[in-house]
Amino acid sequence: MNTLGFARSSKAISAVIQTLRDQRIKVSGPYRRRNGTLIYSLDDCVVTELELLDLEIAGKLHAAGASELATRIRNSARM
């Protein structure tokens, strides 16, 4: 990824995180995995930067959307 792409991505994820926090949705991070992937804690669930950006793209940047994502991740972890 080039520097300009990184800057756009960084601004986009910052906006998503701030929007969630403005709605009093608990988000912490970023944390970096050993493989370099940035992850966040959302509703006591680990989500990737890409999953958070997908929330915005899907128009689900609200409490119900965040809860749905966390539930989907928890269910997939059980399988």
Stockholm file with secondary structure:
# STOCKHOLM 1.0

chainA/1-79         MNTLGFARSSKAISAVIQTLRDQRIKVSGPYRRRNGTLIYSLDDCVVTELELLDLEIAGKLHAAGASELATRIRNSARM
#=GR chainA/1-79 SS CCHHHHHHHHHHHHHHHHHHHHTTCCEEEEEECTTSCEEEEETTEEEEHHHHHHHHHTTCCSHHHHHHHHHHHHHHHHC
#=GC SS_cons        CCHHHHHHHHHHHHHHHHHHHHTTCCEEEEEECTTSCEEEEETTEEEEHHHHHHHHHTTCCSHHHHHHHHHHHHHHHHC
//
